[in-house]
Amino acid sequence: MPRMLDLIEKMHRGEIPSPPVATLIGFALTAIEPGRAVIELTAEARHANPMGTLHGGILCDVADAAMGMAYGLALEEGETFTTLELKINFLKPVWTGTLVAVGRVVKAGGDGRARRVRRRRRQGPPGGAGNLHLHDAPGRPGPGPLDRVRPRRRIAA
């Protein structure tokens, strides 16, 4: 089973497809380095909520992807993880434009690993910030096309 680092690098080079959620929403992995990943999304009318601004769930998905990729870069062979908590602050409304989410590891170790993301427009001030806590789930890869190594998200009702 390959390491997530190898899979993420192949995704970044375009050698394997992006996760299905990236295609569904329309975001792309644009940069990676140890402990850091950058996701970009061109916000369009299809991403709007009923008030015409970018839907908050889209912002959460982009933030989750950036932080998950940053974390995934540090996993060893056979390791996977799950999202325990996602908190995001919406600082300004967004209608259209290219958004950049930078996920980076801010603390590693223990049961919960913290990740942080800043969302900004390509031009202008940050539009939001968020934190995500992840939990290692060794030996429990999720289903999917990436050699059965996929992050799983726990959703609380």
Secondary structure, 3 states (H helix, E strand, C coil): CCCHHHHHHHHHHCCCCCCHHHHHHCEEEEEEECCEEEEEEEECHHHECCCCCECHHHHHHHHHHHHHHHHHCCCCCCCCEEEEEEEEEECCCCCCEEEEEEEEEEECCCCEEEEEEEEEECCCCEEEEEEEEEEECCCCCCCCCCCCCCCEECCCC
